[in-house]
Amino acid sequence: MGNYYQPEIETMPVEQLKELQSKRLVEQVQYVYDRVPFYKKRMQEAGLEPGDIKGIEDLHKLPFITKDDLRDEYPYGLLAVPLSECVRIQSTSGTTGRRVVAFYTQGDVDIWEECCARAIMAAGGTKEDVCHVAYGYGLFTGGPGLNGGSHKVGCLTLPMSSGNTERQIQFMEDLGSTILCCTPSYAANLGEVINEGGHRDKIKLKAGIFGAEPRTEEMRHNIEESLGIKAYDIYGLTEISGPGVSFECEEQNGMHIQEDHFIPEIINPETGEVLPEGEVGELVFTCITKKAFPLLRYRTRDLCYLTRKKCSCGRTHIRMHKPMGRSDDMMVVKGVNVWPSQIEAVLLKQGYQANYQIVVDRVGNNDTIEVQVEMTPEMAKENVAVPEREKKIVHGLKSMLGIKVNVSVLEPKTIARSEGKAVRVLDKRNLYTK
């Protein structure tokens, strides 16, 4: 057992936990002020000195950091240690702009892996388990994080990465994988292939740790039924460390944030005002133990709420509700706010699987939105006309969104399967230039 297994930390009385956070926050503010010119300048512009931050009650005084700041300071502008003290980088995909690169000291890597180990143990993992890591490796944080966490727990670790589904299933059977770590969309893909190929009774999976993309509660239930497992959420982002910032316990009712390392806030995304517990807003994180690339009050753009309601697992760390969307993921179509999760909920409620795509376009000055969704193999055998299926989905989406959505119901296996992060939305309006 490594020092990640700290029941005294995870069950610490809240007041004692806040004292620990305050101590670490004060030290971290002085640390970045002394080492990162960017932070020193920002604090001086706000009229702040390190001594003005005396505890977590003063956190709100610090300026926010955004992804644009990280891009502007790329690659070394926010580095707080000499490059010679860094042992690794991880990076975002860069699909929406310049890449964000995060640096790690060995101590940062150890803490990150310990956070992932806690998540595996919360899902019932022990050194007797076989942990099947089908997140992508390389610059993406999913594979390396869960891989390291699995090592710390003492599991037999299968560093599968994503893709090559037939090989994934062969290793599950041959080596008796018990815990699956991957994106929800790839878990759904694996479940589909396993059941179609008659492999279900040959696998020993008991739990899955899924993150890196949004999913509805309906999708969770579908995955659990398909694979015969209990599906646990895990949350993280490259800028903060990677997966393991928060995770679900057996209660499956929100993810415990590892408050000995990260301080969460919920703010009004328009005004920046800190909101009280239980109110929905934008999630903000402050790193209080990371040394190479420590972020203070980083705006994640994820929308959720926090609760300290007592949890049956005994952990006292605050829980975050699964993100309901992102403040920058919302689509405005025909003047209406549309979230992909709303569309997915309608589709899954009507019995479809998570094989769909949303296409938004603009014809003249008018927006159009189309949902393309596959029938399941069972649906394809039913004596129900495709237009009738489309009409039912159109009605469900109209009730949910308040606007008419064009729907195309497709044959099974029409839409390309995800082997990593699924691309659900194709907004062609963003492809055009004036």
Summary of the structure (lengths in Angstrom):
residues: 434
radius of gyration: 22.4
end to end distance: 58.7
largest distance: 72.4
contacts: 1414
relative contact order: 0.11
helix: 36%
strand: 23%
